[in-house]
Amino acid sequence: MPELPEVETVVRELSRYIVGQKIKSVEILSARSFLWNPKITRPKKVGGKTVFPVPKEILGRTIKTTSRRGKGIIIDLDKGYSILIHLKMTGQLIYIPHSRHAELVSASRSKILKRVQDDKPEKGRLNLGHPDANFLESMPSSHTRVIFELTHGTLYFNDQRKFGWVKLTPTKDIFADKFFAGLGPEPFDKSFTAKYLWDICQRRPKSNIKSIILDQKMVSGVGNIYSDEALFYAHIKPTRKGKDISKTDASKLRSAILKVLKLGIKYSGTSISHHRTPEGATGKMQNHLAVYEREGEPCKFGCKGTVKRIKLGGRSARYCPVCQI
């Protein structure tokens, strides 16, 4: 699942292509993927075909801005509405401009595959999210769930496993949404202080520190990759309990979280298996990781330790048993 740096990269780059465009039409292919109102999205048969009615509030709206809250994408429209998107594990956004639609929408699999393998994205086609076979297919694909027809191009929301979602909501109600309402502070917000971090550790004295900073209600946007990295730079073992985190530890951990997230944004995210930038290129943060997926390798601090991998609360955690205590 993309974490804060990957989603931030998506938002920044995607804005260059879709901001200012109008939504001319929307085709909903899966009611489970487009959330609005059950009475509106209930399917009906038209000419033997299942059709999901589209809420009129989204049609003709101009895309004003793109932003992020935690791992969620926010696309603000004019006249008081917003589109909320979460890619989850297998979500994708693929944008194809009208100027190259005929060529790119049906580009040969081998042609697109070569571009993906060479890390040279097909010019004009933006492949964003989980890099599965849809990056190599014409659009729409069998995994396309929602199609947005814009002024100058088409935006496809694909999701193989249907865990991701697109929501339409009044802008004023964004933070009343169940997902956004439950998020903790952004790591770059002023409210995310060392004291705040120490306080949440004391409130969960028996929880390990990795699970605490992974909890989106505590800190938004940090996932498995950046939690491992932050704990490494803070010299804190991921199994340490909340009650054992000192105020000094909390200060070091806060600084480390900010450090690794800034690095992730600088290098356009991590491309281990699931994330690519909006233009289909890989992020570069994986070349700068200290412990994540480096188990069995020497510690980058030169302490003669070897990165170890353990299971912790259903997740993997990597750390240096010498540096992190």
Secondary structure, DSSP 8 states (H G I E B T S, - for coil): ---HHHHHHHHHHHHHHHTT-BEEEEEES-TTTEES-HHHH--EEETTEEEB---GGGTT-BEEEEEEETTEEEEEESTTEEEEEE-TTTEEEEEEEGGGHHHHTT--HHHHHHHHHTT---TT-EEEES-SGGGGS-SS-TTEEEEEEESSEEEEEEESSS--EEEEEEGGGGGGSHHHHT----TTSTT--HHHHHHHHHHSTTSBHHHHHH-TTTSSS--HHHHHHHHHHTT--TT-BGGG--HHHHHHHHHHHHHHHHHHHHTT---SSS---TTS---SGGGG-SSTT-TTSB-TT-SS-B-EEEEETTEEEEE-TTT--
